[in-house]
């Protein structure tokens, strides 16, 4: 019984198939090893800066004694990610309160918030509480007393944070961002010592 002979053409096809398989696996290995360094040089996708909005706010126990101001804040912030293709994370988040009127201005205090994140085209609601005791100059103190007597006062909020945009490659770097929420007008609630935000505000 004779063994079937393999033609020269068949042997040539097997030979090139073997070489192709070897080259394919070499390419896969090299691509995998160099992927981290390659992604660092890829162009970043276009992104839209997240939008911040003060939804509501209340001001309690506002009291000015000489050059010292005491107040409690309760602020609700809405953060929206308008990107349909990128997740966004935030860290080193600080929120500061400023008194800022036409004739006087001063920084009252800053608090730190926990890091947070949200997916593409998603919203996050943050509750921010301040308990501030701050020393201000006489001009600011006098201005606050005058505004208090008129039942209308203006403050501002400043957010400082690091923003990271990420997709399936996750090669974006942290970017600093500063957001200003100003002016926030508060009015004295009728028959109450508390103050309420006159209207919501989109920050910039």
Residue, then its C-alpha position, 0 to 999 in steps of 0.5 A: x500500500x503506497x502512501x499518498x504523495x503531497x504535491x509541491x504546490x500543497x507543501x508550498x501553501x503549508x509553508x506560507x501558512x505557517x510563516x503567516x501564523x508566526x508573523x501574526x503572533x509576533x505582531x500581536x505580541x509586539x503590539x501588546x507590549x507597545x500599546x501603553x507607549x502608543x496610547x500616550x501619543x494618540x490624539x485626544x478626543x474632543x471634549x466638552x467641559x462639564x457644566x455646573x449649576x447651583x440648583x438651590x441654596x439656603x443661608x442660616x444664622x447669618x450674624x455679623x459681630x464687629x469684624x466677624x461673620x458667622x453663617x451656615x450654608x446648604x448648597x445643592x450643586x448639579x454637575x452634568x457631563x455633556x460628553x456622549x463618549x467620555x466618562x469624567x472624574x473629579x478629584x482635589x475638589x474644593x469649594x470656596x465662598x466669597x462675599x462680593x458686593x459693589x463696594x466690598x469683597x472678601x473670601x470667607x472660607x473653603x471646604x474640601x469635597x470627596x472625589x466623584x465621577x459620572x458616566x457619559x451624558x450623566x448628571x451628579x447632584x452634590x450637597x455642600x454644607x458650610x459652617x463658616x466663622x470668618x474675620x473680615x475687614x470693617x468695610x466688608x462687615x459694614x456692607x454685610x450689615x447694610x445688606x442684611x437690613x435691606x433683606x438682600x445680600x450677594x455671595x459667590x462660590x468658586x470651585x477648584x478641581x482636577x478633571x479627568x476625561x477617560x474612554x476605553x483607552x484611559x490615556x487622558x491626563x488630569x486637567x485643572x478647572x476653576x468654576x465661578x458661580x456668581x452672583x448668588x442673590x439671597x433674600x430674607x425669608x418672610x417671618x424667618x431669620x433664614x435666607x433663601x436663594x432668589x434663583x438658580x444659577x449656571x456657573x461659568 
